[in-house]
Amino acid sequence: METTMKKRALVKSMMAGLTTGLLGLALPAAAADPYPQRPIRMVIPFAAGGGTDVLGRLLAQKMGEGLKQPIVVDNKPGAGGSVGTADVAKATPDGYTILLGSSSTHGINPVLYSKLPYDAIKDFSPIGEIATNKFVMAVPANFPAKNLQEFLAVTRANPEKHNYASSGNGTTSHLAGALFVQMSGIPLPHIPYKSNVPGLNDLIAGRVSVMFDNITAMQGQLQAGLVRPIATTGDVRSPILKDVPTMEEQGMKGYRIGGWFCLLAPAGTPPEIVNRLHAELARVVAMPEVRDKMIAIGADPQVSTPAELAKLIATEIPRWKGMVETAGAKVE
């Protein structure tokens, strides 16, 4: 009897120890370490050195500091931003791949490309809008025109000698140029590049006559005097190009075009991760030093909620569709 009782006590003690051990193993799984636990990849669907890249790298650095994990920038240019955007659409929705999207990737591309390799709405979890931006019309520094009327006179006199560059078929840069051609009546041929960088290089060299792009993309070249601004495309003058009149001011009534930047994750990314990334984005953009840098490169800080970004994308696609039809823009 006494032996039996000792055996039962021993078994009970072993079971208690085993249970405690199992609980100890289970606790870390139940109370998983908070996101993120490894580096995050930020895909920028345009080439390094462009305006989108400058903005993305600024955000990646500051957000990475707050998240305590580096955000590694991965430039994947091509097809008006479609290549990199599709890469994110197909990525695992675990918060470790995010996209710096724009009005090109989520406004214009769904209109211009009949076989787009992603669905701008269904394939993404919106995180938040980052900023809006205005466009600038620029010519080579030695171009024989200093304002819109002079440019119109020069190109109308010899239209066969002039063309316009863009950062790629279907981009806002392309659409801005196509809208100008439609409204001015001057048949400037379109020269598409894989990104704005080689386009700007040819603009600087005088191999193309004019380029339309967001101020963010051209700010460095404008400040260095490598290209000359002719006009901006907003309702009012840009705060960093105060001496440059708008298209409206110079007689081209109704010419208004601008873009926006946003942050997205693959569809199905857990809401708690989306909210964590949104909170970090909002914190970073609210920092005075970040806001000043964004404004300096032509971006107007404007953070929205995930729901607000979803609404923006849904309304922007039909708006750009109308503009594409007006301009007669096509992807060659």
HELIX and SHEET records of a PDB file:
HELIX    1   1 GLU A    2  ALA A   30  1                                  29    
HELIX    2   2 GLY A   51  LEU A   67  1                                  17    
HELIX    3   3 ALA A   79  GLY A   81  5                                   3    
HELIX    4   4 SER A   82  ALA A   89  1                                   8    
HELIX    5   5 SER A  103  SER A  103  1                                   1    
HELIX    6   6 SER A  104  ILE A  108  3                                   5    
HELIX    7   7 ASN A  109  LEU A  112  1                                   4    
HELIX    8   8 LEU A  148  ALA A  157  1                                  10    
HELIX    9   9 PRO A  159  LYS A  161  5                                   3    
HELIX   10  10 THR A  172  SER A  184  1                                  13    
HELIX   11  11 ASN A  196  ALA A  205  1                                  10    
HELIX   12  12 ILE A  215  GLN A  223  1                                   9    
HELIX   13  13 PRO A  271  VAL A  285  1                                  15    
HELIX   14  14 PRO A  288  ALA A  296  1                                   9    
HELIX   15  15 PRO A  306  ALA A  327  1                                  22    
SHEET    1   A 8 ILE A  71  ASN A  75  0                                        
SHEET    2   A 8 ILE A  40  ILE A  44  1                                        
SHEET    3   A 8 THR A  97  SER A 102  1                                        
SHEET    4   A 8 GLY A 258  PRO A 266 -1                                        
SHEET    5   A 8 PHE A 124  PRO A 140 -1                                        
SHEET    6   A 8 VAL A 210  ASN A 214 -1                                        
SHEET    7   A 8 TYR A 164  SER A 166  1                                        
SHEET    8   A 8 HIS A 190  PRO A 192  1                                        
SHEET    1   B 6 ILE A  71  ASN A  75  0                                        
SHEET    2   B 6 ILE A  40  ILE A  44  1                                        
SHEET    3   B 6 THR A  97  SER A 102  1                                        
SHEET    4   B 6 GLY A 258  PRO A 266 -1                                        
SHEET    5   B 6 PHE A 124  PRO A 140 -1                                        
SHEET    6   B 6 VAL A 227  THR A 232 -1                                        
SHEET    1   C 6 ILE A  71  ASN A  75  0                                        
SHEET    2   C 6 ILE A  40  ILE A  44  1                                        
SHEET    3   C 6 THR A  97  SER A 102  1                                        
SHEET    4   C 6 GLY A 258  PRO A 266 -1                                        
SHEET    5   C 6 PHE A 124  PRO A 140 -1                                        
SHEET    6   C 6 ALA A 299  PRO A 301 -1                                        
END                                                                             
